Amino acid sequence: MRILILGATGRTGKILLQEAIAQGYEVNVLLRDKSKLNISHPTLRVFEGLPTDKPLLAAAMAGCEAILSALNISRTSDFPWAKLRTPANFLSETAECIIELAPLHNINRVILTSAWGTRDTREDIPWWFKWIIDNSNVGMAYRDHERQEELFSASTLNYTILRPAGLINSTKSKTVIVSLNNQPKPHLTISRSNVAKFMVHVLQDDLLLRQMPVISV
């Protein structure tokens, strides 16, 4: 199977790309800056530009059977009040492009990341996390994740939207806790490595169709 990965040079996306190749997938990637790609493979095809460029996104979709996205709203640093590097509607605009173009390329399977604390999960997160979302630029990303979720909910695509708990950089593999309607109660963190590996697992086993679980470890 050939798949398209978006966000393949981000902190989660680069692990996702490595895992997909390791599991035998042929991969297309669409990157803002291909000079940041640190992996090569005979079956890897690289497209440079933005996923909001419809002709380019369509070219990157060609021959693919699924789309996996680890895109996020980017800030200039991890400081919650840091300025945005990407437009505030980057995720939702990308979602609109995917929803329009994927059926034209016979792609029905989309797996992407959102965040714990969006929409129906907001009441489940700690109070201090809500405060950060409401009072810093972190909230920009959450609002666009919510718009993205709404767009896919209204689409006919077989999406899986994973809502990771707080992301950490551990490389230790752990069993992922999948929570729907706050059951079981999520833990506070999950590593980017476990998120990436779980995304590939969801694709392999065709899990969680049209669902938006919180994932943690």
Buried (B, 14 or more C-beta within 10 A) or exposed (E): BBBBBBBBBBBBBBBBBBBBBEEEBBBBBBBBEBEEBEEEEEEBBBBBBBBBBEEBBBBBBEEBBBBBBBBBBBBEEEEEEBEBEBBBBBBBBBBBBBBEBBEEBEBBBBBBBBBBBBBEBBEBBEEEBBEBBEEBBBBBBBBBBBBBBBBBEEBEBBBBBBBBBBBBEBEEEBEBBBBEEEEEEBBEBBBBBBBBBBBBBBBEEEBBEEEBBBBBB
